Amino acid sequence: MFSTILCADTLIKSLGNNERLHETLSGRETIETFPNTGLCNQMSLVTQIIDSRHERGADVDVFYLNKGGCE
């Protein structure tokens, strides 16, 4: 039962963090224009998150991007 409560608490915190990040990034534009590809869309989001680091109080961020498979 404890693990169920812990999982529920973690889920609630994660959803709250996601909502705060969404509010922080809402309407934020990037200076650069990225092509409309999967990787470039990820890069655009990363630039927005990096740009919001002061608002989020983040000293360090770590990002993982996925290039996708070979075509």
N, C-alpha and C positions, 0 to 999 in steps of 0.2 A: 504494500500500500504506500509506503514511503516513497518508493521509486516512481509511482504513478503521480504523486503530489509533486515531486521534484521535476518530472517531465512536464507536467502541466504548468508549473511555475516558470520553467525555462521557455516553454512555448509562448506564454503570455509576455514575458520580457522580450523575446525575439520579435513578436508581432509589434510591440510598442516601439522597439528600436527601428524596425522597418518603416513604421508610420512616421517617425521623426525624421528619418533619412529622406523619405518621400517628400515631406513638407519642406525640408531644407533644400532639396534639389528642384522642387517645383518651380518652373519658370526660369531656371538658370540656363543661360546660353553659353556655348563655348565660343572662343575667339576664332578658332580654326574650324574649317568646314571639312568634315570627313566624308568619304564616299559611303554609300549606303550598302555596306557589306557587314556580315556578322562580326568580323574582327574589328572593323572600324567603328561599329556601333558600340562595341565594348570599350574601345579606346576613348570614344566620346564621353561615355559614362564615367570612366576613370578620371578624365580631366575635370569633370564636374565635381566629382567626389573630392579630388585633390584640392580644387578651388574652394571647397567648403570646409577645409580642415580647421580653420580658426573658429568658425561657427560651431563645429562639432567638438572642439576642444581636443583634437587629435594631434599627438606629437608624431606618431608613426602610423602609416597605413601599409598594408601588404595587399597586392593585387595579383590575381591569377587570370590570365586571358587564355581563351581556347581558340587556336587557329583553325581547328577542324581537321577533317581527314583530307587525304590527297584526292584530287579529282582526275 
